[in-house]
Amino acid sequence: MLYKKISDTVVLRLEIGEEIISSITGLCGELGIKAGIIQGIGAVKEAKIGMFDFETGEYRDTQLCEFMELISLDGNITQKDEKPYLHLHACFGRADGSAVGGHLREAVIGATAEIFIRTLPETVERVYEDATGLNVLGI
């Protein structure tokens, strides 16, 4: 992982074999990022995406084991139990031109990823909400 901080933004490049969520979470700890906005593009060699099932209260995961373009990575950084909490969605482009996406559970870089993290000056907390079964913004 290579990164550069420019004003309130961290420009991050992930390399082959690095995992997106664990890399960003580690960087948040290292730099003390407590809230932010994430955007990125790149290419992965495997990923797991999920869709929240409101009937079961659990994510239904789909494992993708193929080289794909990371068309869009979008989400945020907040805090849950005083630790970085990433909420990311991703859209991937397949070789046949189709796309698949959802809540990003994990993704391993296949070529590179270019990610921008705009940091926010205050902490935003997550709280569990009984009605949805989700950790929602505590605002």
Rosetta blueprint (number, residue, H / E / L):
1 M L
2 L E
3 Y E
4 K E
5 K E
6 I E
7 S L
8 D L
9 T E
10 V E
11 V E
12 L E
13 R E
14 L E
15 E E
16 I L
17 G L
18 E L
19 E E
20 I H
21 I H
22 S H
23 S H
24 I H
25 T H
26 G H
27 L H
28 C H
29 G H
30 E H
31 L H
32 G L
33 I L
34 K L
35 A L
36 G E
37 I E
38 I E
39 Q E
40 G E
41 I E
42 G E
43 A E
44 V E
45 K E
46 E E
47 A E
48 K E
49 I E
50 G E
51 M E
52 F E
53 D E
54 F L
55 E L
56 T L
57 G L
58 E E
59 Y E
60 R E
61 D E
62 T E
63 Q E
64 L E
65 C L
66 E L
67 F L
68 M E
69 E E
70 L E
71 I E
72 S E
73 L E
74 D E
75 G E
76 N E
77 I E
78 T E
79 Q E
80 K E
81 D L
82 E L
83 K E
84 P E
85 Y E
86 L E
87 H E
88 L E
89 H E
90 A E
91 C E
92 F E
93 G E
94 R L
95 A L
96 D L
97 G L
98 S L
99 A E
100 V E
101 G E
102 G E
103 H E
104 L E
105 R E
106 E E
107 A E
108 V E
109 I E
110 G E
111 A E
112 T E
113 A E
114 E E
115 I E
116 F E
117 I E
118 R E
119 T E
120 L L
121 P L
122 E L
123 T L
124 V L
125 E E
126 R E
127 V E
128 Y E
129 E E
130 D L
131 A L
132 T L
133 G L
134 L E
135 N E
136 V E
137 L E
138 G L
139 I L
